């Protein structure tokens, strides 16, 4: 990222990206763990941190895998305002993809960690993931610039990440691109919501079995005296002779 403008920006970007990931984790862990504990969670803080760190490791691996692609576009693109917007959007897309894989890993890891208990972890996980996304994106905006050269390590604060991204998309792709970006955001949050809260096939099978068992128990008639099972049309218990109720 820093190679786009060169100079000190190479060192700045090399420091800012690890800072972005680690500070986001530091800011998110307390809120997630508190919400999880208030909802009856029984896992330790260390287990929670390890789960989140594992997801960030997946994201970091995805970012490293896209370094050649990023470098290719930087080398083959001339320096201009439109090229800067494209480079910024390209890196935002790469980070979004990395975040997507991290969240998918979070979900799979959480289901593995909590599947043997009856803990109500899903609402806390969903809220914690949303907090992580908002904190991470705004922190990325706070730590800019990453591409264009700026003499200071951090640019003075102005605006926010979301308005800046929409302006980039609008300048690069017009209203159609901005609309597609909004639709993607809606789709992403919808995927996260249903991927976390929607029951899996195994959970549906267990729930169906429980409902069927309860339904059979509700239809079954038993003698109030000896507990003998009775048919629907039985008027007296065949064992003790008591009148069926």
Helices and strands as residue ranges (DSSP letters): G 2-4, H 8-38, H 45-65, H 67-76, H 81-114, H 122-142, H 161-197, H 201-219, E 221-222, E 229-230
